[in-house]
Amino acid sequence: MIMNSVEQAVSKYFEDCNKGCNNIVSCEMLDELMDNNKEDLFILDIRKAEDFKKGHIDSAINIFWYELGECIDVLPKDKKIIVVCYSGQSAGQVVSLLKILGYDACSLKGGMLNGWLQSSLPIKEGC
């Protein structure tokens, strides 16, 4: 029974990809969403804690990607989850898994280094 639902979720994920859904949000779009719909977003930063403390997107929650399996119950099913990493690569992998588990998730294009910071968007320091 569980295998069937996983197979269906994987099939849906690839169907959505074929329809053009790349599960990526641009920095500019996220900035706009934060201005207009902040309460509908959950920003998940999967970088190391020490890098998160040096600078992160306001209201982001830090869970290192390696520990995400232990904290999966923290993630909301009723909000759009934006996954942030260093460059977008790891976030894309996490998004794939979250989508298969039924979460509405996408990754930040370019991550913090090649996206958010290069776009000169605001960061918050500390925890």
C-alpha positions in Angstrom: 0.0 0.0 0.0 2.8 2.5 0.9 4.7 1.5 -2.2 1.7 2.4 -4.4 1.4 5.9 -2.9 5.1 6.5 -3.2 5.0 5.4 -6.9 2.0 7.7 -7.5 3.8 10.6 -5.9 6.9 10.0 -8.0 4.8 9.7 -11.1 3.0 13.0 -10.3 6.3 14.7 -9.6 7.7 13.8 -13.1 4.3 14.6 -14.7 4.5 18.1 -13.2 8.1 18.4 -14.4 7.0 17.5 -17.9 4.3 20.2 -17.7 7.0 22.8 -17.0 6.9 22.9 -13.2 10.6 23.2 -12.3 10.0 23.7 -8.6 12.3 26.7 -8.5 11.5 30.3 -7.3 13.6 33.3 -8.2 15.0 35.6 -5.6 12.9 38.4 -6.8 9.8 36.4 -6.8 10.5 35.2 -3.2 11.2 38.8 -2.1 7.8 39.8 -3.6 6.0 36.8 -2.0 7.5 37.7 1.4 6.1 41.2 1.0 2.6 40.0 0.1 2.1 36.5 1.5 4.6 36.0 4.2 2.2 34.1 6.4 1.7 31.5 3.6 5.4 30.8 3.4 7.8 28.6 5.3 11.4 29.3 4.5 13.7 26.3 5.2 17.4 27.0 5.2 19.3 23.7 5.0 22.8 25.1 5.4 25.1 24.6 8.3 24.1 26.5 11.5 27.3 28.6 11.5 26.6 29.8 8.0 23.0 30.4 8.8 24.1 32.6 11.7 26.3 34.7 9.5 23.4 35.6 7.3 20.0 34.3 6.3 16.6 35.3 4.8 14.4 36.9 7.4 12.0 34.4 9.1 13.9 31.4 7.7 14.1 28.3 9.9 17.5 26.5 9.9 17.5 22.7 9.8 20.7 21.2 8.4 19.8 19.0 5.4 21.4 16.0 7.0 19.1 16.3 10.1 15.9 17.0 8.1 14.6 13.4 8.4 14.6 13.8 12.2 12.7 17.0 12.1 10.2 16.4 9.2 7.2 16.8 11.6 8.2 20.5 12.0 7.4 21.2 8.3 3.9 22.5 7.6 1.7 20.8 5.0 -0.5 23.9 4.7 2.3 26.4 3.5 4.6 26.7 0.6 8.0 25.6 1.7 11.0 27.5 0.1 14.2 25.5 0.5 17.4 27.5 0.6 20.9 26.1 0.5 24.3 27.5 -0.7 23.8 27.2 -4.5 20.4 25.6 -5.1 21.8 22.1 -5.8 21.0 20.5 -2.4 17.8 22.4 -2.1 16.6 20.9 -5.4 17.3 17.4 -4.0 15.4 18.1 -0.8 12.5 19.6 -2.7 12.2 16.4 -4.8 11.8 14.4 -1.6 9.4 16.8 0.0 7.2 16.9 -3.1 7.1 13.1 -3.0 6.1 13.2 0.7 3.2 15.6 -0.2 4.7 19.0 0.7 4.3 22.1 -1.5 8.0 22.9 -1.9 10.4 24.7 -4.3 14.0 25.7 -4.1 15.5 29.2 -4.3 17.2 29.7 -7.6 21.0 30.1 -7.0 20.6 29.6 -3.3 22.1 32.1 -0.9 25.5 32.5 -2.6 24.6 32.7 -6.3 21.0 34.0 -5.8 20.0 36.0 -2.7 23.3 37.6 -1.9 24.1 38.4 -5.5 20.7 40.1 -5.8 21.7 42.3 -2.9 18.5 41.3 -1.0 18.4 41.8 2.8 19.8 39.3 5.2 19.4 38.8 8.9 22.3 37.8 11.1 22.2 35.6 14.2 19.7 33.0 15.1 
